[in-house]
């Protein structure tokens, strides 16, 4: 039986723990707080997944060493901008032969490193054992066992195959890939596009506007990914357009909901105060823009989201700025 350590007890980490259990794995989750570990050991996570009943094969501990002990797979499910500090604290506990799976979708502030790069650097994990899971994975729907699929990407196909076998269930279908760069670029950038679509909805714009932002957002994502060495096919698959549609259009998407409030005129700090949470797009948009600039890639939608999130511009300014750009062929 495969033993999996899931490091983090947020919505997606908890939902994916249920998937792993359904697939026949035993799961030990690492919780930072004792009360959270107690909840999970009682079969629930009232803070993040109140409707999900966790089976007895999912347990929790506040000891990261105990969580990782004997793990065949270690799943990292912490916020992307805290990955480095978390790994500095307990990365040494990851078993040398374990596959390390990233559920995170972001680009690190300051370094512009992708999550796989941070894992390799801080925890000294061989890239052949670093696996990226990306796709349309709205946690409440996964927890409710609604049919969904994802991409499992690893530079070593054998690693992707091992993780895919450990999470395949009648309602969760993994597809494998070796395009780690593409999967990570798609996963990070779609959050920023989701913010932009949410802003458009918050301002009262309809489906034409939202479809335009999604399509051009995909073009921006593809440009960045190709500049970093990704495979073109990835952007038309589950990690690309699939995840982009779910993030941009679903009210379950945290990035979409956050963007709606920004479009309604709220400032970032006001949204955080009301919702008591932020979004990965808010956290990563600046680092994604810096990564694009460093590689000479033009990303006007991301640029305008940064203007709102970082510089405090009104969301109402985005439309006129984007619509007044120079005319050019669609494929450029």
Helices and strands as residue ranges (DSSP letters): E 3-7, H 11-22, E 26-30, H 34-41, E 58-61, H 64-68, E 73-76, G 80-82, H 83-90, G 91-93, E 99-102, H 115-122, G 127-129, E 130-134, H 139-143, E 148-153, H 157-167, E 172-177, H 180-202, H 207-227, G 232-236, I 238-242, H 243-249, H 254-263, H 268-275, H 280-294, H 300-309, H 316-323
